[in-house]
Amino acid sequence: MKKSLAIGLTTAFIAVSLVGCGSNNSNTSSNTSGSSGAYKDGTYKAEQASFDAHGYKGQIEITVKDGKISSVVYNEVDKNGKFKRDDTDYASKMKAKNNITPKEVDEKLQQELVDSQDTSKVDTVAGATESSKTFVELANQALKDAKK
């Protein structure tokens, strides 16, 4: 009797231990910006509230088609409505210092978001840390309204 009880308890203990070590595949998925088809179709915009130290503020327009980000237009604009990407003096100074222009930065960030469909996968562009941060912040803000 004692032997049967010991075997039973040992078997129960092993079974409970194995269940506790098993994986938890509860299929919980969050509706993050990286999810395929995670957005409502439409055009979503966001803009910084104020101008930065260089006199520009970021603006973004994201178009969603078939639940996915299909295009992104990001610009930084000054008080006169001129785009930073079109300021040749600023671009030449930035190119000399950081080996990249505002236009190249914008295009790189835009393409990364379309390719990855996930703002957390958009890398900071070397030499354009503030623009990269602003881009991601505005993209997240614009996509809030797009989430299903």
Secondary structure, 3 states (H helix, E strand, C coil): CHHHHHHHHHHHHHHHHHHHHCCCCCCCCCCCCCCCCCECCEEEEEECCCCCCCCCEEEEEEEEECCEEEEEEEEEECCCCCEHHHCHHHHHHHHHHHCCCHHHHHHHHHHHHHHHCCHHHCCCCCCCHHHHHHHHHHHHHHHHCCEC
